[in-house]
Amino acid sequence: MKLKKIITFFAVAALLLGLIGCTPTIDGSSEEAFDTSYEEVMKEVPEKDKLRVKAAFAAFTAKKTLEATLEGTFSKDEIKKKVYAAMDGKTANDILKLTGQDEIKEEEK
């Protein structure tokens, strides 16, 4: 009986991890990785939401650029690194939430 519970637990955990892994995220490890992952994220965004998601990414980038500058970072490359690091692992919905917007509803995708 205990073995059945353990197997059920791991089956559910694997399913949840699989569902979480289906949503593309930003890879902020480099500019190239960011560009590639941004394209993948945008492929999953419904056409009607693309403009607001792009605007959210732009607003988030502007906010993080300003924060980096206020912290004394003036190098363009260093600012990019900070922006990419702040976006690393984020989904389109994460960026929308961070800019005060509503998430894309699952049934709309």
C-alpha positions, -999 to +999 in steps of 0.1 A: +000+000+000+028+024+009+046+017-024+014+026-043+013+060-025+049+067-033+044+058-070+013+080-072+032+109-056+060+107-081+036+103-110+017+134-100+050+153-094+063+143-128+030+154-144+032+188-127+068+193-137+059+185-173+031+210-173+053+237-158+080+229-184+056+235-213+056+272-209+087+288-225+108+311-204+134+337-210+170+326-209+190+356-196+224+340-197+235+359-228+222+382-255+220+354-280+202+331-255+178+360-246+170+367-283+163+330-290+142+324-259+123+357-265+113+344-299+101+311-283+081+329-257+065+352-283+055+321-304+032+310-275+016+344-271-018+347-288-018+372-317-043+395-299-019+398-269+014+401-287+015+439-287+008+442-250+034+416-242+060+434-263+051+466-246+054+449-212+089+436-221+099+472-232+085+487-200+103+461-179+135+467-198+132+505-193+125+500-156+155+477-150+178+500-172+168+530-150+174+510-118+208+499-130+217+535-139+206+548-106+228+521-089+257+535-108+260+511-137+266+531-169+282+505-192+258+494-219+270+458-216+266+457-178+231+472-180+221+445-206+235+418-183+214+432-154+182+434-176+187+399-189+194+385-154+162+402-141+142+385-169+159+351-166+134+323-160+104+346-166+074+338-188+053+362-207+027+362-179+055+369-154+065+400-173+029+411-176+024+407-139+056+426-131+044+455-152+010+456-136-010+440-163-034+410-164-021+376-174-030+359-206-058+335-198-051+299-206-083+295-226-073+324-248-040+308-259 
